[in-house]
Amino acid sequence: MAAVAAEFEGKIRFLGVPGRGEIDEMRDFVSDTGMEELTHVVDEDGSLWQRFGVFGQPAFAFVGADGSSRTFAGSMDSESLRQAATELVGS
């Protein structure tokens, strides 16, 4: 994910929401997964998960410039993420 985010820098902003646990656990998760380069948001009350219909990780929410969104539940490989990002840039 970090590599795809770097490819689209300046075109798409990638944000991580590293779970709903304790902040120290989230920091460890970010470090363990090599995602330190991304901006991460703490969703303490679950409002982000609720807004995008996320019930567990992994999940991806894609939000267009017009505010439209779609959520993908599950893992995405680099090529699938790259394709989704390309479609988002084109919209």
C-alpha positions as CSV (number, residue, x, y, z in Angstrom):
1,M,0.0,0.0,0.0
2,A,2.8,2.4,0.8
3,A,4.4,1.9,-2.7
4,V,1.0,2.6,-4.4
5,A,0.5,5.6,-2.2
6,A,3.9,6.9,-3.3
7,E,3.0,6.4,-7.0
8,F,-0.1,8.6,-6.6
9,E,1.4,11.3,-4.4
10,G,-0.1,14.6,-5.2
11,K,-3.1,13.0,-6.9
12,I,-4.7,11.0,-4.1
13,R,-4.3,11.2,-0.4
14,F,-4.1,7.8,1.4
15,L,-5.1,7.8,5.0
16,G,-4.7,4.8,7.3
17,V,-7.2,4.0,10.1
18,P,-5.1,1.4,12.0
19,G,-7.9,-0.2,14.0
20,R,-10.0,0.6,17.1
21,G,-7.7,-0.5,19.8
22,E,-5.3,1.3,22.2
23,I,-3.2,4.0,20.6
24,D,0.1,2.3,21.5
25,E,-1.2,-0.9,19.8
26,M,-2.1,1.1,16.7
27,R,1.4,2.6,16.6
28,D,2.9,-0.8,16.9
29,F,0.6,-2.0,14.0
30,V,1.7,0.9,11.8
31,S,5.4,0.2,12.6
32,D,5.1,-3.5,12.1
33,T,3.4,-3.1,8.7
34,G,5.8,-0.5,7.4
35,M,3.1,2.1,6.9
36,E,4.9,5.0,8.8
37,E,4.9,7.1,5.6
38,L,1.1,7.4,5.5
39,T,-1.0,9.7,7.6
40,H,-3.0,7.8,10.1
41,V,-6.3,8.7,11.8
42,V,-7.5,7.4,15.2
43,D,-11.2,6.5,15.0
44,E,-11.8,6.5,18.7
45,D,-15.6,6.5,18.5
46,G,-15.9,4.3,15.4
47,S,-17.6,7.1,13.4
48,L,-15.3,6.7,10.4
49,W,-15.9,2.9,10.3
50,Q,-19.6,3.5,10.6
51,R,-19.7,6.2,7.9
52,F,-18.0,3.8,5.4
53,G,-19.7,0.6,6.5
54,V,-16.5,-1.0,7.8
55,F,-17.1,-3.8,10.2
56,G,-13.5,-5.1,10.4
57,Q,-10.1,-5.0,8.9
58,P,-8.8,-5.1,6.3
59,A,-11.1,-2.7,4.4
60,F,-10.6,0.1,2.0
61,A,-12.9,3.2,1.5
62,F,-12.4,5.2,-1.7
63,V,-13.7,8.7,-1.6
64,G,-14.0,10.8,-4.8
65,A,-13.5,14.5,-5.1
66,D,-17.3,14.8,-5.3
67,G,-17.7,13.1,-2.0
68,S,-19.0,9.8,-3.5
69,S,-17.6,6.7,-1.8
70,R,-17.3,3.0,-2.1
71,T,-16.0,0.5,0.4
72,F,-14.1,-2.7,-0.3
73,A,-14.0,-5.3,2.5
74,G,-11.0,-7.5,2.5
75,S,-7.4,-7.4,1.4
76,M,-6.3,-5.8,-1.9
77,D,-3.1,-6.7,-3.7
78,S,-1.0,-3.9,-5.1
79,E,-2.4,-4.2,-8.6
80,S,-6.0,-4.1,-7.4
81,L,-5.2,-1.1,-5.3
82,R,-3.4,0.6,-8.2
83,Q,-6.4,0.0,-10.4
84,A,-8.9,1.4,-7.9
85,A,-6.6,4.5,-7.5
86,T,-6.4,5.0,-11.2
87,E,-10.2,4.8,-11.5
88,L,-10.5,7.3,-8.7
89,V,-8.1,9.8,-10.4
90,G,-10.1,9.5,-13.6
91,S,-13.4,10.3,-11.9
